[in-house]
């Protein structure tokens, strides 16, 4: 089935992505904390002289964790609009999304620990 939307140029799509990042920053404390702690972690690894591969692995986990946080925030915002009242299944869905973000962020902490001890 053909889409009713006209294909947008890549520049317009990039602007939409930038707006998504901006909305995430404005709306979600977890995203702000993630970005600030990520920056602090990269700086710390650089200061202690961690191996480049350790910094790269940590950075990959950080980017994946940020993507997961953004997806989590988007799903939660959508669920809040679709069903503003309490529902056990909605709560479970939100908890599972949050758990996904937690797992990626926990992996980032493990990669940070590995990089800092290798330095």
N, C-alpha and C positions, 0 to 999 in steps of 0.2 A: 504494500500500500504506500503510495507516494505521500510525502509530508506536505502539509498545507503551508508550511513556512518556506520562505525564500532563503536559500543558503546565504549566510552572512559571511563577509570577508573575514580573513584571519585577524585583522586588526581589531575589528568589532568584537570578535570572540575573546581576544586578549583583554580588551577593556572590560568585558563582562567578568572575566576571571579576576581581574584586578579589583573590581567592585565586590566580588565575593570575598576576597581577602580583606578588603576594608570593612565589610559588614561583619565578618568573623571577628576582626580586631575590636570593633565597636560593641558588639553584642555579647561576646563570650570571654569571660575572665580566663577560662582554661586556655584559650588560644593566646591571649596576651602573656600569660605565665609561661606557656610552652616556648614562645618566641624569645622571651627575655632569658629564660633558663638555658635555652639552646645557645644563645649568644655567649652567655657566661661560661658554658661548658666548652665551647670552641676556644674561647680566650684562655681558659685554664689549661686546656690541652697544649695550646701553643706555648704558654709560659713554661710548663714543665718539660717541654721538648718531646712530647709524645711522637711516636713514629707517624709518618704521613698516612700510612695505610690505616692506622688506628683512628686518625682524625676523619679520614674519608668514610670509614665504616660507621663511625658515630654520626657523621653528617647525613649519611643515607638513612639511618634510623630516625634522625630528627625530621627529615623531610617526609618520610613515610608516616611518622607520628603526627606531623602537622596536617597532612592530607586526611588522616583518620579523624583527627579532631574536627576538621572542617566538615567532613561527611557526617560525623556524629551530630554536630550542631545543626546542620541542614535538616537531617531527619527529625531531630527533636523539635525544631521550629515548625516543620510541616505537621508533625503529629499534634502539636499544641493548637494549630489552626484547625485541623480536621476534627479533633476531639478535645476541646478545652477542659472538659470535666475529667475526673479521675476514672480510669478504667484499668483493671489489673493487667490486661494484655498490653495496653499502651505503656504502662509502667515497665513491664517486662521487656518490651522492645527497646525502650530508652535505656534500661539497665544493660541490655546486651550490646547496644551501640557504645555505651560508656566503657564496658569491659573490653571491647575491641580496641579502643583508644588506649586504655590502660595497658594492655598487653604490648602494644608497640612502644609505649613510653617506658615500660619496664625493660624491654629489650635494649632501648637506648641507654638506660642506666647501666645495664650489664656491659654494653660495648664501651661506655665511658670508663667504667672501672677497669676493663681490660686494657684500654688505651693508656690510662694514667699509670697503671702498674708496669706497663711495658716501657714507659718513657724513662 
